[in-house]
């Protein structure tokens, strides 16, 4: 899940020398291999990774725009479909011991209409829920690693979104042109409120699947946003939820 991204595709907020130094301790592959310990095994103490040399600890989490709560229970049709397909594949290709020779990578199609499959409300609520779940464990992280800085690594599988010109806009069909503005998620006040000015010291927000096709040259969306969380960033945006639309059909 921890993937290398070129520095040119990274946005640091704010872009301070001290923050760049912290980021380099994770981004530099040699430093990562040499000075970080993987403690993500089930029988290991949390968080997922830590560095005694740098006095840093990092917790990894996954978010998307598919999950939602229904009748008091959390559901994610995409994950459910992925597990179903994986079980079917394993039953077909595993050997007599139940093993398979290679990893399985599944891209599941739920068959649901776009608004029932993924939307901005699902995305925002899922993001806040996951961050809050891990925030509640920070006391335990600090008990295991006193004095260490806390970093959250958010692997965000959501699609890109845009602010439609009016509230009647629907998810565009392939090739359809729709008027709107890019969703600058790294400045979205609703998302930032989940981790800015909290017990978290830094957040690494990785968004590899956000792509927008435009008739004009589009802005280059960052793949990674690195936040120093102790001070609110300027120029946050409050988006009209009713006008937020996914670019993915």
Secondary structure, DSSP 8 states (H G I E B T S, - for coil): ------GGGEEEES--HHHHHHHHHHHSHHHHHHH-EE--STTS-SSSEEETTTTEEEEEEEE-SS-EEETTEEE-HHHHHHHHHHHHHHHHH--TTS--SS-----------HHHH--HHHHHHHHHHHHHHHHTTHHHHHHHSTT-EEEEEEEE----EEEESSTT-----TT----EEE--GGGBHHHHTTTTTSS--EEEEE-TT-----SS------SEEEEETTS--SS-B---GGGEEES--
